[in-house]
């Protein structure tokens, strides 16, 4: 029996959609059915998730024309070639423009399914059913879809909103510990950019989150999604304030690209990136050193890395960050912190200070 479900709304006019959050939602067909335009449904998942949850989801849609596409698991498969497998399956089964794709998996599956939906027959409906903490609190909400290229992460994609997001907290029971910790990086991000009270709550409840306490996880997902929904509603296509959601990502994407996609989990790279952003914020005189040290301490306590690999030198970092899609007119755009709970966008950064932060922020308090 599911617990009390929470529902949030991403307010985008006639493209608004609900986010359902609770335990035991995966088989609640009444949550999914209103968002289908026809009987044609394609569930996109991967080799890890399929044995755990695919049959359960299919059983709730048993009276429909349901097919499944099972993709290989991992960030290294987030490519146009893999998305082609989705297209080929849809074409082989004569899926029409009124069909619906369902993304059942983590952020990689969600991003690729969303991109396939945005481009198959110039746009079909899709639904997000995220099964990792990172996807439930971040990547499933907001309509960013896409794939990686060897020279840059998420450089090919589209803004394309889902019909709904269904976050079943019960799916986190089977999540690997490393993936759980990676998801906590994005939870911490929301406290850092816009909600100091939530950051304090995370500090006080970190042990519960790490032990997968259902109440703590539900609260973390609810607040994170509420923060993201509010920001996306005000700036859907990242022309302004939505950029603060990228705290740590400019550094983190460079780490992922340099190490080869999948070597570092996205949340691990973002965690290190947030420490580096805090370090740079301190060096620029924006953030108190004590606060930068607190950030590093919390991320360490969450079991996440706080320094990039030693073999990524400063020129490599600068080159990769210059290719980031957030760079404009040759300038790297950073999301920095004025305080815990208050972020700002900054494009004019002293190169010497940036270089110091790229050397891992070793001056921060331990």
Buried (B, 14 or more C-beta within 10 A) or exposed (E): EBBEBBEBEBEBEEEEBBBBBBBBBBBBBEBBEEBBBBEBBBBBBBEBBBEBBBEEBBEBBEEBBBBBBBBEBBBBBBBBEBBEBBBEBBEEEEBEEEBBBBBBBBBBBBBBBBBBBBBBBEEBBBBBBBBBBBBBBBBBBBBBBBBBBEEBBBBBBBBBBBBBBBBBBBBBEEBEEEBBBBBBBBBBBBBBBBBEEBBEBBBEBBEBBBEBBBEBBBBBBBBBBBBBBBBBBEBBEBEEBBBBBBBBBBBBBBBBBBBEBBBBBBBBBBBBBBBBBBBBBBBBEBBBBEBBBBBBBBBBBBBBBBEBEEEBEBEBBBBBBEBBBBBEEEEBBBBBBBBBBBBBBBEEBEEEBBEBBBBBBEBBEE
